[in-house]
Amino acid sequence: MPPLTRLHHVILIGSFIAGLTIRLWIAWQPWERLVSTGAFGDDACYYGSIAWHIAHGYGPTADGVHPTNGFQPLWAFMLVPIYALGIDKGIAINCALTLLAIFSAATALILFAIARHLWSVPTGLWVAFFWSFSPTVLRQSMNGMETGLYAFMLSLATWYYIRYVVIATAKDNRDERVSAYPIRYAIMGGLIGLTVLSRIDGLLFAFALLATHVIREAFMSTKHRGERRPSSPHQSSHQNAPITSMMPEWYACSKRMNGLRSICNILLASWVFVMLLLPWLVYSLHTTGKLMPESGPAVRFLSLAYKGMADGGVDSALMRYSILEGIATIMRLRQWHFAWSRISGLLTPIGAMILLLGISTMLMIAIHQLWRAGWREHLLWVICGLRHLSFLFAFAIMLFCAYTLYQFGWWFFPRYFFSLTPLGTLIGAALVESIRRALMHSSRCARECDTPSAGYAKSIIAYCWAGSVVIFQIAMCIIGWVYLRANVFGGFEEYLRVAYWLRENTPVDARIGMFQSGVASYLSERTVINLDGVVNGSALNALRQRRMLRYVASQGIKYVGDWEGLLRILLLGRSSDEGRKKWRLVCIRKGEISIYRLELRHPTDAERSAHGATHRTGNR
């Protein structure tokens, strides 16, 4: 592993401190602003409510009424001490984001360590820099939810597996010792278990890692069985004998023992992994009757309901839309389009074209120099490091298929696919460093061939390439932050206004029903019951059975509020004709989010006459 110089330490620590400073600055904005801009959004407030109820002895529930498993347990339980200390709910938001700031900044160091092991120290520095200044990372890892913790745990498990299992096992095999010690596999199983507890789709990561490791061990075992090991100085006289007969008995026995130990190690890692998950699985099964979080089926149902397919099957048009949304999210197409529009707005059209021409010229020069320096060698250098990350590629494929072909929830795709960002950052950093290496290699070759002027010119190109990448990344960070504020941080102030309105205009013992209930449940000091099923499984059953108004009345809910579109689709649209005839909604607050009082309809004279006639006919 290449050593770190003083300059490397300065760059790494500088990137870490800068990234942590930016994140802490975000975390300690006034909490009202964090909520009203969506930095700590409605779904993040579910975690606050659940952690508050756990800290006060009510158990995992978002409303104090319905137990739920519709959340990621590791992050929720990490928040419990904050509320157990009696910290104000507003300051608790700042504390939660501070934890996420630490996890997000620390992830840069872990990715640096991964890249250092797989490629080189400069590659690790690029990774740390990209992660620290990425607007996507800033937004998703600081959203008040489990996303930042999940990326941290996933990166930590990846680093540990590469450092203490893959590389250590290869070194042990070269030294003809046994493979990685059992304690390493036990720790690996523990880290995988914590990764799954940080987010349930970590199960795909666990399966990908363990499956690829088993395949790797089987391949290595087959490779070792084919090795020739002379058993005596007279071995050369038995060239036509089978390979196994040429191995000494102790060597074959050693290989069999290593194979058995590998199986035992995998079983040990799996056992630790299952033991970590078992308490949470038992709780989920006991309280909800489900092993998986109830939020998953709810999001899938809502996705189909918004498209008018809640009661029917999924057609090819929906699948095509979902796949394209997934690709656009992973490729950040909307962010790139916005960045170009902002640049065009700041500059004249001619200036924007000149800037684009300059960037294109730099890329063409870099690609040309890479070609001349032997692109195959440098590309193979990247691929050789990526081969140890094959399990992450398998995880990426499974994750993409799971969300685009089954789970849906397109509005959550940026969060769902954020777990692929560490892999993308590693690939991008390796490619940038390969181009820089090619340029520097070309410069050294030119100087060695007695053409120092050409060598110095190519060195300047290499430094310009690195500098342009740095400037471009910082510019994207600034523009990306503007994009997020302009396109994502909109409309959330209404959630805060509604929470305050409910606190001031409803009785203390009132029950309020909302589909988007996170902020209101957290800040209104009222019992706000979730109606979209994300943290309330009984509401999801009512949605599926088209009895929402009857369900709302059975829960003692007197007030219903939300966006008009959601009330139309999910409340009235998922209620029976009988329910709509029996109950009516009386508006008591008109706004982007309206509040209605639920009242029994008084039958008209015509309805009474019709009902009486029907009753008399039935008696005859």
Secondary structure as UniProt FT lines:
FT   HELIX           6..27
FT   HELIX           31..36
FT   TURN            37..40
FT   HELIX           42..55
FT   TURN            56..57
FT   HELIX           73..84
FT   TURN            85..86
FT   HELIX           89..118
FT   HELIX           121..132
FT   HELIX           135..141
FT   HELIX           147..161
FT   HELIX           162..166
FT   HELIX           167..174
FT   TURN            175..176
FT   HELIX           182..198
FT   TURN            200..201
FT   HELIX           202..225
FT   TURN            233..234
FT   HELIX           235..238
FT   TURN            239..240
FT   HELIX           243..246
FT   HELIX           249..288
FT   HELIX           295..306
FT   TURN            307..308
FT   TURN            310..311
FT   HELIX           316..331
FT   HELIX           333..346
FT   HELIX           349..372
FT   TURN            373..374
FT   HELIX           375..386
FT   HELIX           387..389
FT   HELIX           390..402
FT   HELIX           403..407
FT   HELIX           410..412
FT   HELIX           413..416
FT   HELIX           417..420
FT   HELIX           421..448
FT   TURN            449..450
FT   HELIX           452..487
FT   HELIX           493..505
FT   TURN            508..509
FT   STRAND          511..514
FT   HELIX           518..523
FT   STRAND          527..530
FT   HELIX           537..544
FT   TURN            545..546
FT   HELIX           548..554
FT   TURN            555..556
FT   STRAND          559..563
FT   HELIX           564..566
FT   HELIX           567..572
FT   TURN            573..574
FT   HELIX           577..582
FT   STRAND          583..589
FT   STRAND          593..600
FT   HELIX           605..619
//
